[in-house]
Amino acid sequence: MTSKINTSGISHFVLAIFFALFSFSTFANEPEPAQPAAQPQVVTAADEHGVAEETHHAAAGEHESDKPVDIAAVAFEHILDSHSWHLWGEGHEAVAIPLPVIIYSSTKGLQFFSSSKFEHGHASYNGYKLEDETIVSEDPSETVYDFSITKNVAQLLLTAAILFLLFTSIAKAYKTTGVTSAPKGKQSFFEPLITFVRDDIAKSNIGHNSDKYVPYLLTVFFLILINNVLGLIPIGANLTGNIAFTFVLSVITLIVTNVNAKGPYWHHIFAPPAPKGLYPILVPLEVVGIFTKPFALMIRLFANITAGHIIVISLVGLIFVFKTLWISPVAVGFALFIDVLECLVALLQAYIFTLLTALFIGSAAADHHEEESHGEGDEHAVAKH
């Protein structure tokens, strides 16, 4: 009985182990469920273009980040004119105010559109493209004349509006309160400057007939002063550092001086008080002097304003050239010093241009009696000493 029971237990145990092994082997060898067949991916040309463009932008971004800062390009971008008013940022992230583009084409006539169409010079529009801030046609046979409202022109119009509103309001205030009452508000700030130009510049250098030229001298003084100050702002335009602007001011001074010139002025040029044998030498020199005086005005204003901006940008650029913050205290300190000096130069250059203009007008518009009175006064002064 005992052996029977043991045999039965052993057989049950063997059967259990066999069944477990069979089940495990069946589960291990069971085929996996069939995976759905992979669908072929269709890649369109647009997808390829998008991927290529993203790759290009990523590579360009990495290239731009590794590229050293071109200080000369930054400086010239600030001092030169442009078809958009750049505020901040570089490349595709640049933020700028688009300005009106006005061009006349020899084939298409007059055209108006926004400078944003050029996408900062990266795109062409209607057969035109922007190369180094110059609008050129993709058709070599087409001639393009550019009359666009550029950054400098926009600031000039802004300055004209400021001057008109400012002095119109001051004139109305004087008309209301009178000239004998104490000035208030902006009158108290601008009245010393106005009287300085009228009394110390115009009357001292032109004489009794100076009131005729005071409006022009005031316009020149405040036009240069306001644009000098606006040029000190990082996002401002460098109008007085533009040779075309100073050229136009000098030409106007040349015209005003010679149109109002009296006989003694021309007599001194074509018949100078010297032996006639020296006339072939002196007369050409005097004629050249007519043009060199306003030329000196043009170059002086242009060079001083432009040099100040370039020095400030170059000093700040030292931080990016050396790629270290240790140079920043020296660079920023010197740049701040030059910036403060430029505030003085802004006023000084407006004064010098106006003073020399008054001197040129006074020397040309003075009559014979005034010259004699000045001569007698000088003789008395010499005799006194």
Secondary structure as the mmCIF struct_conf table of DSSP 4:
data_model
#
loop_
_struct_conf.conf_type_id
_struct_conf.id
_struct_conf.beg_label_comp_id
_struct_conf.beg_label_asym_id
_struct_conf.beg_label_seq_id
_struct_conf.end_label_comp_id
_struct_conf.end_label_asym_id
_struct_conf.end_label_seq_id
HELX_RH_AL_P HELX_RH_AL_P1 THR A 2 ALA A 28
TURN_TY1_P TURN_TY1_P1 ASN A 29 ASN A 29
HELX_LH_PP_P HELX_LH_PP_P1 GLU A 30 GLN A 41
HELX_RH_AL_P HELX_RH_AL_P2 ALA A 45 ASP A 66
BEND BEND1 LYS A 67 LYS A 67
HELX_LH_PP_P HELX_LH_PP_P2 PRO A 68 VAL A 69
HELX_RH_AL_P HELX_RH_AL_P3 ILE A 71 ILE A 79
BEND BEND2 LEU A 80 LEU A 80
BEND BEND3 HIS A 83 HIS A 83
STRN STRN1 SER A 84 TRP A 88
HELX_RH_3T_P HELX_RH_3T_P1 GLY A 91 GLU A 93
STRN STRN2 VAL A 95 PRO A 98
STRN STRN3 PRO A 100 SER A 105
TURN_TY1_P TURN_TY1_P2 SER A 106 LYS A 108
STRN STRN4 GLY A 109 SER A 114
HELX_RH_3T_P HELX_RH_3T_P2 SER A 115 PHE A 118
TURN_TY1_P TURN_TY1_P3 GLU A 119 HIS A 122
BEND BEND4 ALA A 123 ALA A 123
STRN STRN5 TYR A 125 TYR A 125
TURN_TY1_P TURN_TY1_P4 ASN A 126 GLY A 127
STRN STRN6 TYR A 128 GLU A 131
TURN_TY1_P TURN_TY1_P5 ASP A 132 GLU A 133
STRN STRN7 THR A 134 SER A 137
BEND BEND5 GLU A 138 ASP A 139
TURN_TY1_P TURN_TY1_P6 PRO A 140 SER A 141
STRN STRN8 VAL A 144 ASP A 146
HELX_RH_AL_P HELX_RH_AL_P4 LYS A 151 THR A 177
BEND BEND6 VAL A 179 SER A 181
HELX_LH_PP_P HELX_LH_PP_P3 ALA A 182 PRO A 183
TURN_TY1_P TURN_TY1_P7 GLY A 185 GLY A 185
HELX_RH_AL_P HELX_RH_AL_P5 LYS A 186 THR A 195
HELX_RH_PI_P HELX_RH_PI_P1 PHE A 196 LYS A 203
HELX_RH_AL_P HELX_RH_AL_P6 SER A 204 ILE A 206
TURN_TY1_P TURN_TY1_P8 HIS A 208 ASN A 209
HELX_RH_3T_P HELX_RH_3T_P3 SER A 210 LYS A 212
TURN_TY1_P TURN_TY1_P9 TYR A 213 TYR A 213
HELX_RH_AL_P HELX_RH_AL_P7 VAL A 214 LEU A 232
BEND BEND7 ILE A 233 ILE A 233
TURN_TY1_P TURN_TY1_P10 PRO A 234 ILE A 235
BEND BEND8 GLY A 236 GLY A 236
TURN_TY1_P TURN_TY1_P11 THR A 240 GLY A 241
HELX_RH_AL_P HELX_RH_AL_P8 ILE A 243 VAL A 259
TURN_TY1_P TURN_TY1_P12 ASN A 260 ASN A 260
HELX_RH_AL_P HELX_RH_AL_P9 GLY A 263 PHE A 270
BEND BEND9 ALA A 271 ALA A 271
BEND BEND10 PRO A 273 ALA A 274
HELX_RH_3T_P HELX_RH_3T_P4 LYS A 276 LEU A 278
HELX_RH_AL_P HELX_RH_AL_P10 TYR A 279 PHE A 322
TURN_TY1_P TURN_TY1_P13 LYS A 323 LYS A 323
HELX_RH_3T_P HELX_RH_3T_P5 LEU A 325 ILE A 327
HELX_RH_AL_P HELX_RH_AL_P11 SER A 328 ALA A 365
HELX_RH_AL_P HELX_RH_AL_P12 HIS A 368 LYS A 384
#
